[in-house]
Amino acid sequence: MRRSRALPGAVGALCRALPLRSRLVPDVLRRARFDRPQATLDFWRLLYALLKQTHGGEWTESDAIDTQIRFVKSALWYHGYGRPELYQLPSDGSAGSRELLLAFSWLLHRVNLLERLLARNRVKTGDETSVCTCEDDLSPSGKDTTEIAPEYGLEGRVDVRYLQWLNGKLRFQWRSLHAQHQEHCKLLHKIHLFTSGSHTDQALGHFSVTETDLIRHPENYNQLLQHLELETMQLEAFLEWKQLEAVYWQWMETVLDNMAEEGSVCTVQDTPVQTSKLQEGATCCPWAESMTAQIDRLSGEMTALHSQLHQLVARRRSAWCQKVKTREEELQKEDFYSKLGKIEESVELKLLDLVNHGAPNRNKMHGSCRLVFRSKHSASKTGFGGSVSKEPVPVVSAPEVIRELRMREASLQRELKQLQDECKQRLDGIAERLDGVICVSP
């Protein structure tokens, strides 16, 4: 009884903690629990808006529904959502509200959706930049993501020229972004230099872009105050949600129980019709009905196990044959010195990473940092951590970040060269088996 009373409060806090443009109506959750088709389109639009904001993309509510559904499926696949039933939902949004409820709850738990949205949409009064020297995992869901790829993914063979065009396009956009970032840094430096010594906080010493704009246009204070009040309301709703979060997950357990019950009913309804003949013949004997049911169950289990074992043996045999064949080819092509060179290069790379990880007082930096201009005169006068009257503030200097990033770049370059050499050897082995083909390296 308490849980049923606390559930509306938990759902209400969840809805208030979401961004303003993508508020979730509590009635949509209730209808999605019973798989009502009326809630499907609302849920697709909600996930589209939330995931677009999470990935930093631009979106409008007038986007076509098939475009929204395609993006949501791609984003969920990228984050590692492995339920194939969602990727089989129709592209017109006519069904599947309960599947979308499961995906939404999965994002809340696994991806920390609310925390990401609050961090991304928070009001920034200072000039910040993101710093990361961690070793990121390139694939957030590294296992079995290819088995659940959406139907609109890359299928079959892809033209190499198309991939080269995409690579060139990415390089051009990266250079354009880098040039824009450099121009942004120059403008920030001008603002910080011209306003140096004007701030009341001696730890900062200068105004940020937002503070400079407020000084030039004082009428924007009301707008900034509204944004801060809205952010405060969302943070209060988030705290309330964290207190009632357990109630929501208990409610989701009942949703899963309902799905399991409906699945078992559908399985019973989909059994072959031939079993009814055995049941009709078994009515003449009182003990034959239970015996027939046991025989049918055992027969079905034996058939399923036989099929699974056959498929497993075939996959294992194929995998082992391929491994043996690949290993034989490698042993025939590679000599002892090439293997020794690879081992030495790998050991050198591992030792360098070990030294980097084991260095004292070297913490991996990750997150947003406020940009603070420090000239040589101000640094020697006040110190890099702040004013004399306050405790030192932990800071990160730009040369330190550049040094960490250069070390990481060198490590990645060595790893890239090693992978390129391995690919080149594989291509040479393939080219040797082609008659009448001459491959010229670029």
N, C-alpha and C positions, 0 to 999 in steps of 0.2 A: 504493500500500500504506500509506503514511504517512497519507494522507487518510482511508482507511477505519478506521485505528486511532484517529485523532484525532476522528472524527465522534461516537462515543459520549461522549467528554469534552465536546465542544461542546454536544450535546443535553442532557447531564446538568447542565452549568452553566446552560443556559437554563432548565431545569425548576426548579433550585434558586433562581434569581433571581426567579421568579414569586412572587406572593403565596401565603401558606400555604394559603388556602382554595381556591385554583384551581391546584394543582400539576398539571403535565402529565406523564402517563406516557410515557416514551420509546417504548414499544411502540406507542402511538397514532400517533406520527409515522411509524413504519415501515409500519404498516398503511394509513395515509392515502396514502402514496406510491403504493401499488398500488391505490388507490381501493376499499379494502375497506369494505363497508357497516357492519361491526362498529364502526368508529371514528367513524362520523358523529355519533351522539348525544353521544359524549364531546367531540367538537370543538365542537358547537353549545353545549354547556354551558360549555366553557372560554371561548369567545369571549363568551358572555353574561356570565360572571362578570368577565372582564377589562374589557369595555367598560362594564359597570355601574360598576365601581370607577373607571374613567377619567372617567366623566361624573358621579361623585359620587352615584349613585342607590342606593337600598336594594334588596336582592334576597335571595332565599332559594333554596336548592336544590330546594325543592318546587314552584317555579313551573312552570306547564304548558309543555310543550315547544313548542307552537305560539306561545305568548307569547314564549318565549326566541328562537325563530327570527325572529319578526316584529321584535323589538327589534334583533337583530344585523343584519338587513338594513337597517333604518332607520339604525342607527349607521354602518354601512359606507357607505351612500349619502351620509350627511351628511359623512363624511370624504373623499368623492370617489372611492370605489372604483368603477372603471368597467368591470368585467368582467360582462357581462349574464348569463353562465351561472350565476353565483351566485344572482341574483335569480329564476332559473327553477327553483331546487331545490325539491323538494316540502316542504310544511310539516309533514310527519310525521317528518322526519329519517331517511328510509329510504335515502338515497343522497347522494353528493356529498362524500365525505370529502377527496378530493384538491382539490376546489375550495375547501374550507375551509382546507386547508393553504396554498394560495396566498394566500388572504385573510389568514391569520394571519401569514405571512411578509411580506406587503405592509404590515401594521400595524407590524411590527417595523422595517421600513426607512423607510417614509414618515412615519408618525405618531410614531416614537420611543416605542413602547409601553412598553418596559421603563423608560426614563428617566422617563416620566410617572408610572408606577405607583410607582416608588421615591420620587419627589418627593412624591407624594400620600400615601403610606402611611408616611412617615418619622415617627419619634418627635419630637414637638415639646415641648421643655422650657420654652420661652419663649412669651410672648404675641406672636403675629404677626398681621399683616394683609397683604392683597394690595394692591399699588399698581401702577397701570398708567396711563400718560399717552400710550401709543403710539396710533397711528391703526390700529386693527384692520381687517382685511379681513372684511367681514360674511359672505362665503361662502368657506369654506376651499378649496373646489374650484369656482371660478367658471365653468368651462367645461364644457358638455355634461353637466351633472348632471340636466337634465330629461329627457334621452333615456334614461337608465337608471333612472328612478324606479321603485321597487317597485310591484307591482300593487295594493298596498293604500293607495297615496297618494291625494291629492285628484284625483278624476276628474270631468271634465265641469264643470258649473257648481255653484258653492257659494252657498248662500243668504247674502245680505249680513247678515241678522239674526244668523245663526250666527257670522259673523266679528266682528260688533259684540259679541256675548256673550263670545267668546273674548278680545277686546280688554279688555272690562270686567273679566273674570276675572283677566287678567294684571295689570291696574292694581291691583286689590284685593290680589293676592298680593304685588305689589311694595311696596305701602304697608305691608302686614303685616311683610314682611321688613325694611323700613327701620325700622319701630318696634322690632322685636326687636333689630336691630343697635344702635340708639340705647340701648336698655336694657342691652345687653351692654357698650357703651362706658362707661356710667355705673358699672356694677359693676367693670369693670377699673380705672377711675379711683379708686374707693374702695380697692381692694386696693393699688394702687401708692402711693396717698397714705398709707395707714396703715402700710405696710411701708417707707416711705422712710427711708433711712439704715441699714437692717438688713443689706444685702447686702455680702459681702466684696469684690465687684468694684465699685470706685468708678465705673466707666463706666456701670454699671446703676443702682446705688443702692437698688434695691427688689426685692422678690420677684415672681415671676410667679405665675399661678394654680396651675400644677403644683407649683412650689416651696412655695407656701403650703399646698397640700393635703398635701404630704409632711411638712411640719412638724406639721400637725394630726393626721395619720394616718401615723406612721412605718412601720407594717406594710405600706404600699403600696410600699415600696422594692423588695421582691422582685419584684413585678409589673413595675415600671418597668425593673428590671435584666433581666428576661426579654425584654421588648420590645426593649431595646437590643441584647441578644445576638442576637436573631432578625434585627434590622436589620443587624447586623454580618455575619452569615452571608450574608444576601442581597446585601450590597455586595461581599463577597469573591467570591460566585458571579458577580456582574455583571462584576467585573474579569476573572475567568477566561473569561467568555463573550466579552468584548471581544477577548481574545487569540486565541480560537478561532473568532471569528465568520466569518472568511473560509472556513473549512472548511464551515460550514453553508451558505453561499451557493453554494459549488461543488456541494454535494449538491443544492441546489435547482435548479441548472442541469440536472442529470441528470433531475430530475423533469419539468422543462419539455421536455427532449428526448424523454422517454417519451411525454408528452402529444402532442407533434408527430408522433411516429411512429404512435401509435394514431389520430390524426386523419387522417393520410394513408391508413391502411388502411381506415378507415371511408368515406373519400371514394371509394376504388376500389371498395368493395363496394356503394356506393349508385349507381353509374353505371347508366344505362338499359339494359334488357335488349335493346333493339333493336340495340345494337352487336354482339351475338353473331352476329346474322344476317350482318352484313357480314364478320365474321371467318370464318364458315363458308364463305361464297362466295369468300373470298380465299385459301383453302387450295389452290385449284387452281393459282394462280400464285405463284411464290416471292417476287416483288417486290411483290405486291399487299398483303401484310399490313402492311408498313411504310408504304406509301402510304396505306392506309385509316386507320391510326392517326394519321398526320400530318393527314389531312383532317378527321378527327373532332376532333382537338385544336384545329386552326385554326377549325373551325366553332364550337366551344364558346366559344373566346376572342372571336370576332367577335360572337357573340350576346350575351355578357356585356358587351363594350364598347359595343355598340349600346344595350343597356338602360341602362347607366350614363350614357352621353352624353345619352340622351333625358331621363332623370330630372334630370340636371344642368342641361340647357338649360331645362327646365320650371321648376325652382326659381329659376334666375337670372332668367328672364323675369318670373316672378311677383314676385320680390323687387324688381327694378328698376321694375316697374309700380307697385308699392305705394309705393316711395320717391318716384317722380315725382309720384304722386297726392298723397301727404302733403305734399311740398314745395310743390306748387301751391296747396294749401289754406292752408298756412301763409303763403305770400306774399300771398294774397288777404286774409287776416284781419289780419295784423300790419302796422303802419305803421312808419315810420322811427324815430319817437321811442321806441316800445316796444322795438324792437330795440336802440336805443342805451342805454336803461335797463338792459336785460338784460346788455349787454356791460360797462357800468360796474360793475354789481353783481358780475359774475363776476370782473372784473379786481380789484376791491377785495378779494374773498374770496381770490383767489390771492395778492395782495400780502401780506395778513395771514398766510396760511400760510407764505409765503416768509420773512417777518420772524421768525415763530416758529421755523422750521427753521434760519434763519441766525444766530440770536442766539448770542453767544459763551458758552461754559461752560454750556450748557443741554442736558443729556443727558436723553433720554426714559427715564423710570423704568418698570421692569417687573419684577415678581417679588414675593416675600414680604419684608417688613421686620419686624423686631422692634420692638414698641411699648415705648418707654422714656419714663417720666414725667420731665418737666423743669419745675421751678418757676423763677421768676425768680431766686431766691436761688442755687439750685444751678447754674443756667446761667451766672450771672456768676462763680461761684466756681470751677467745674471746666471751664467751656467746654462747648460742645455736642458736642465730639467725644470726650470721655472725661477721664480723670484726667491730671494733669500728668506723671506718670512714664512714661506710655505714649505711643505715637504716636497722632495724631488718627485716629479712626475715621470713615469717611465716613457721614454721616447725612443724613436728609431730614426737614425740619421740616414740620409739618402745614400751616402757612399757605402754604408753597411748593406743596405738593400741591394745596391748595384753589385757589390762584391758577391753576395749570396746568389743573385740571379746569374751572374757570369759563371760561377762554379757549377750551377745547375745546368746552364747551357752547355758547358764543356762536357759534362757527363752525358747529356742527351745526344750531343754530337757524336761522341764515341759509340754510344749504343746504336745510333742511326747508321754509322759506318759499318758496324758489325753486322747489322741486319741487311744492309745493302750487299756486303760481301757474300753472305749466305744466299741471298736471292740470286746473285750473279752466278754462283756455283750451281745452283739448281737449274737456272736457265741454260747454262753451258751443258749440263747433263742432258737436258731435254733436246737441245739443238744437235747433240751428237747422234741421237737416235733418229733424226730426220734426214732422209736421203735426198740429196740434191738441193739442200737449203744451206745458204751461206748467211750467217748472222754477223753483222758489223756493229761493234759497239759504238755509241755516239761519242 
